[in-house]
């Protein structure tokens, strides 16, 4: 009799522990914060990604959808939206089996696109060479961590409270609605934009690297495009307008407190203020190590290597962010303004009507942010 009672009580205890474990796992999943940094090529998104990647609470991946586009490059961006969205969802849930379709040969961390810019993949438990609180460099990580097994990606992901993905391959906010309403996700979106004229200047330095992506954006069935007529820029600008309008003019209720637009120009002018705003939005806090690192890289005291994400000093940040005004011809500026006029106006930049205005750096073309554009509390659909 006592044996039966013991077995019953033991069984109940084990069942209780199993339920408790399941409950803890479910709560852990629900408590995780998922951040999508939504941007376009050459807009400063790699730097913003690093602001999150170096945080000890963050698991970060840079543009995992690159694998989708490389594998299915003969399709259009619109056709690939669903595949990209499904991959992003799986990554947020730390299910890395999604990569099997795009890299079936995977064996090591180094098979993942831009893996070495992720501090989480360069520190324990993914790699034993660094601690989570360390600030890691891409070069050191490549040297020491590349041969760790790919399974470490999923293993590491499951140990973080915040999962952050940076993507440049979404052109419609509504594509993300299924993720925003998915009960297994706690998704917030940081929408990073930059003056389209500055983006064009930066894109001209990476023409060949962007040619395949341009073809996908313009639906050329796999043909590479150099975008001399700014058709890709037109599509990028259109997408920024669509995303911003959808999130701010008449947004669905589930977007409340889950969308934040950041301008690159504001970030370089007042880094700590903008970074603090992003961290608050993402439920993160600055550590002393991060504060020191951010101060150094925003004041020109970093290692100074070519691949550093952010090399601008606080004094020349504005000048560097406006380099396009001295580099591009006024004819090019006029063309960009023609195809991107709506985005330039809506995102708070000033058009130039002459070469004189373009070259006059005392004329500030970055307009002050109107607080009612960014505040839900003052949002009124009738305005």
Buried (B, 14 or more C-beta within 10 A) or exposed (E): EEEEEEEEEEEEEEEEEEEEEEEEEEEEBEEBBBBBBBBBBBBBBBBBBBBBBBBBBBBBBBBBBBBBBBBBBEBBBEEBBEBBBBBBBBBBBBBBEBBEBBBEEBEBBBBBBBBBBBBBBBBBEBBEBBEBBBBBBBEBBBEBBBEBEBBBBBBBBBEBBBBBBBBBBBBBBEBBBEBBEBEBBBBBBBBBBBBBBBBBBBBBEEEEEBBBBBBBBBEBEEBBBBBEEBBBBBBBBBBBBBBBBBBBEEBEEEBEEBBBBBBBBBBBBBBEEBBBBBBEBBBBEBBEBBEEBBEBBBBBEBEEEEEBBBBBEBEEBBBEBBEBBEBBEBEBBBBBBEBBEEBBBBBBBBBBEEBEBBEEEEEEBBEEEEEEBBEEEEBEEEE
